[in-house]
Amino acid sequence: MPNIFVDTDHNPKNKLYDGSKAGAAATKVEAKMQSVVKGVIGKTAGFTTTKDANSKGYIVRLEISKLTAANGKTDCKLSGSITRYPKGVTMSGAKGDEMVTTGWAGHGIADGTDDGALIFCVESVVEDMLKKNGIQAMRNDMLKR
């Protein structure tokens, strides 16, 4: 069985990572989300981020759903989804997302309220989300395809 492909390309037309709630740090946070996804996938046996003409796998989308920085702590909540790659054909004949996860979320708290604390919080939550149930969700779904 070929490696399971995970799309990590982040561009304005296909925004996979949304850190807009981080304000001025949004670009840094989005870059961190992407690097963590690439890192975890790259270290997981049976997965790859390298796309070829026959790639079959998943798209991981993540966003900061809630962010609070107060009293010396940064509290971040992330939500996300995993959809099949490539997009499937809907009943109307158009290509559309086929959901693998619903209600996928994670939460973390970091010491400090600066950008470094925010990035650390996001990094740990993304890694936790992927390792605790994201990887397994993709493996289980691939068996059905």
VMD Tcl script that draws the C-alpha trace (Angstrom):
set ca {
  {0.00 0.00 0.00}
  {1.44 3.42 -0.91}
  {2.00 6.06 1.73}
  {-1.01 8.11 2.80}
  {-0.63 11.62 1.39}
  {-1.46 14.65 3.57}
  {-1.79 17.97 1.74}
  {0.03 20.74 3.61}
  {0.12 23.39 0.85}
  {-0.97 26.71 2.28}
  {-1.90 29.46 -0.12}
  {-4.53 32.22 -0.27}
  {-6.73 30.24 -2.69}
  {-6.64 27.12 -0.51}
  {-6.24 28.33 3.07}
  {-5.63 25.30 5.25}
  {-4.54 27.13 8.39}
  {-6.41 30.09 9.89}
  {-4.72 32.07 12.61}
  {-6.72 35.26 12.08}
  {-7.78 35.40 15.75}
  {-4.09 35.91 16.57}
  {-4.15 39.39 15.02}
  {-0.68 40.63 14.08}
  {0.79 37.19 14.85}
  {-1.57 35.40 12.41}
  {1.08 34.77 9.76}
  {3.49 33.31 12.33}
  {0.77 31.11 13.82}
  {-0.33 29.82 10.41}
  {3.28 29.02 9.51}
  {3.65 27.15 12.81}
  {0.48 25.14 12.16}
  {1.82 24.15 8.75}
  {5.26 23.22 10.07}
  {3.81 21.09 12.87}
  {1.51 19.22 10.48}
  {4.45 18.62 8.11}
  {6.67 17.55 11.01}
  {4.21 15.10 12.56}
  {3.22 13.60 9.20}
  {6.87 13.38 8.13}
  {7.74 11.36 11.25}
  {4.73 9.03 11.04}
  {5.28 5.72 9.28}
  {3.03 5.20 6.28}
  {2.40 8.92 5.68}
  {3.92 11.51 3.35}
  {3.52 15.17 2.40}
  {5.00 14.57 -1.06}
  {2.33 14.65 -3.75}
  {2.48 12.72 -7.00}
  {0.00 12.05 -9.81}
  {-1.57 9.12 -7.93}
  {-1.67 10.65 -4.45}
  {-4.55 9.57 -2.27}
  {-5.00 10.86 1.24}
  {-6.26 13.81 3.24}
  {-6.42 17.55 3.74}
  {-5.99 18.84 7.29}
  {-7.57 22.23 8.01}
  {-6.97 24.02 11.31}
  {-8.06 27.30 12.83}
  {-7.82 29.12 16.12}
  {-11.38 29.08 17.39}
  {-10.75 30.92 20.67}
  {-7.78 32.82 22.02}
  {-7.34 34.51 25.40}
  {-4.14 36.07 26.68}
  {-4.51 37.34 30.25}
  {-3.14 36.94 33.77}
  {0.20 35.64 32.49}
  {-1.36 32.79 30.48}
  {-2.27 32.18 26.85}
  {-5.30 29.96 26.40}
  {-5.85 28.69 22.85}
  {-8.54 26.49 21.40}
  {-8.25 25.06 17.91}
  {-10.79 23.39 15.72}
  {-10.21 21.54 12.51}
  {-11.32 19.07 9.94}
  {-9.89 16.24 7.92}
  {-11.28 15.73 4.43}
  {-10.38 13.25 1.72}
  {-7.86 14.06 -1.00}
  {-8.52 14.29 -3.86}
  {-11.98 15.76 -3.54}
  {-14.79 13.35 -4.31}
  {-17.55 13.66 -6.87}
  {-20.89 14.71 -5.42}
  {-24.32 13.55 -6.62}
  {-24.52 16.66 -8.81}
  {-21.27 15.65 -10.53}
  {-19.21 18.48 -9.02}
  {-16.13 17.88 -6.89}
  {-16.60 18.41 -3.17}
  {-15.15 17.70 0.25}
  {-15.73 14.31 1.83}
  {-15.51 14.77 5.60}
  {-13.55 12.31 7.69}
  {-13.80 14.18 11.01}
  {-16.44 16.36 12.61}
  {-16.03 18.24 15.84}
  {-12.24 17.82 15.85}
  {-10.78 20.22 18.43}
  {-8.01 20.74 20.93}
  {-7.15 23.07 23.79}
  {-3.98 24.24 25.49}
  {-2.57 26.78 27.93}
  {0.92 28.28 27.84}
  {2.75 30.47 30.33}
  {3.09 34.07 29.12}
  {1.05 36.33 26.90}
  {3.51 37.20 24.14}
  {3.75 35.82 20.60}
  {6.14 33.11 21.79}
  {3.58 31.78 24.26}
  {0.87 31.86 21.59}
  {3.02 29.97 19.11}
  {3.98 27.41 21.76}
  {0.31 26.92 22.68}
  {-0.73 26.43 19.05}
  {2.20 24.11 18.37}
  {1.39 21.81 21.29}
  {-2.34 21.69 20.49}
  {-1.81 20.88 16.78}
  {0.66 18.13 17.63}
  {-1.71 16.71 20.24}
  {-4.72 16.78 17.88}
  {-2.83 14.90 15.18}
  {-1.21 12.34 17.46}
  {-4.24 11.61 19.65}
  {-6.83 11.10 16.95}
  {-5.99 12.70 13.60}
  {-3.50 10.09 12.42}
  {-5.74 7.23 13.52}
  {-8.81 8.79 11.85}
  {-6.91 8.94 8.55}
  {-5.64 5.36 8.89}
  {-9.11 4.05 9.70}
  {-10.72 5.93 6.84}
  {-8.09 4.79 4.33}
  {-9.10 1.18 5.02}
  {-12.60 2.05 3.71}
  {-11.36 3.56 0.45}
}
mol new
graphics top color blue
foreach p $ca { graphics top sphere $p radius 0.5 }
foreach p [lrange $ca 0 end-1] q [lrange $ca 1 end] { graphics top cylinder $p $q radius 0.2 }
display resetview
